[in-house]
Amino acid sequence: MKQRLWLIPVITLAVGIFPMPYGYYNFLRLVIFLCSLFLAYKLYKLKDFVFVAFFSFFVILYNPIFPIYLYEKSLWMIINLITAFAFYYKKDNFKFE
């Protein structure tokens, strides 16, 4: 299971492509915020500063406290795909040790 933790944000983002209740998108924000925060910290410890910047951007974009509204589902779909790809790309760093 530990090797597949990266699937949590990827599946959450994939489900968000479909029409869902508003509450799901709040849940999505929380999941991606927490996962991005965790991965940014892990990458910082590994000195992978380029991807620290990527995931720090995702922390800001998906933060549930002060949400950023883009008002366009198609724009969010593109951002969600980019975010899912970033999690997939860095899946080897997304584990508890």
C-alpha positions as semicolon CSV with decimal commas, in nm:
position;residue;x (nm);y (nm);z (nm)
1;M;0,000;0,000;0,000
2;K;0,280;0,243;0,082
3;Q;0,405;0,232;-0,276
4;R;0,062;0,330;-0,406
5;L;-0,010;0,636;-0,193
6;W;0,040;0,854;-0,501
7;L;-0,286;0,705;-0,635
8;I;-0,492;0,894;-0,377
9;P;-0,443;1,241;-0,531
10;V;-0,446;1,105;-0,888
11;I;-0,778;0,922;-0,843
12;T;-0,929;1,215;-0,656
13;L;-0,836;1,445;-0,945
14;A;-0,963;1,199;-1,206
15;V;-1,302;1,173;-1,038
16;G;-1,318;1,554;-1,029
17;I;-1,334;1,559;-1,409
18;F;-1,692;1,431;-1,391
19;P;-1,984;1,646;-1,277
20;M;-1,981;1,616;-0,898
21;P;-2,157;1,793;-0,610
22;Y;-1,988;2,110;-0,487
23;G;-1,883;1,933;-0,167
24;Y;-1,664;1,694;-0,363
25;Y;-1,455;1,981;-0,496
26;N;-1,399;2,103;-0,140
27;F;-1,285;1,750;-0,054
28;L;-1,061;1,750;-0,363
29;R;-0,903;2,078;-0,254
30;L;-0,828;1,936;0,089
31;V;-0,678;1,612;-0,044
32;I;-0,460;1,783;-0,305
33;F;-0,357;2,055;-0,061
34;L;-0,240;1,800;0,199
35;C;-0,073;1,572;-0,055
36;S;0,104;1,865;-0,222
37;L;0,221;1,997;0,112
38;F;0,358;1,654;0,206
39;L;0,533;1,605;-0,126
40;A;0,676;1,959;-0,132
41;Y;0,829;1,893;0,209
42;K;0,971;1,557;0,100
43;L;1,117;1,710;-0,217
44;Y;1,263;1,999;-0,018
45;K;1,449;1,748;0,198
46;L;1,576;1,585;-0,123
47;K;1,679;1,929;-0,259
48;D;1,459;1,892;-0,569
49;F;1,378;2,263;-0,573
50;V;1,216;2,273;-0,917
51;F;0,944;2,035;-0,805
52;V;0,926;2,199;-0,464
53;A;0,816;2,508;-0,657
54;F;0,559;2,306;-0,855
55;F;0,403;2,147;-0,550
56;S;0,419;2,472;-0,352
57;F;0,217;2,629;-0,633
58;F;-0,035;2,346;-0,598
59;V;-0,048;2,407;-0,221
60;I;-0,147;2,768;-0,289
61;L;-0,385;2,688;-0,575
62;Y;-0,574;2,411;-0,397
63;N;-0,570;2,555;-0,045
64;P;-0,909;2,505;0,122
65;I;-0,879;2,802;0,360
66;F;-0,853;3,081;0,103
67;P;-0,979;2,911;-0,214
68;I;-0,888;3,039;-0,556
69;Y;-1,185;3,037;-0,790
70;L;-1,120;3,014;-1,163
71;Y;-1,492;2,977;-1,252
72;E;-1,417;2,765;-1,560
73;K;-1,453;2,388;-1,538
74;S;-1,245;2,341;-1,854
75;L;-0,957;2,541;-1,703
76;W;-0,973;2,338;-1,382
77;M;-0,971;2,017;-1,587
78;I;-0,643;2,119;-1,752
79;I;-0,491;2,218;-1,417
80;N;-0,612;1,893;-1,260
81;L;-0,452;1,691;-1,541
82;I;-0,122;1,875;-1,495
83;T;-0,143;1,819;-1,119
84;A;-0,221;1,448;-1,162
85;F;0,071;1,411;-1,403
86;A;0,304;1,583;-1,153
87;F;0,197;1,342;-0,879
88;Y;0,247;1,048;-1,115
89;Y;0,589;1,175;-1,223
90;K;0,704;1,208;-0,862
91;K;0,531;0,891;-0,738
92;D;0,859;0,740;-0,616
93;N;0,901;1,028;-0,369
94;F;0,546;0,997;-0,237
95;K;0,595;0,747;0,044
96;F;0,630;0,753;0,418
97;E;0,972;0,658;0,549
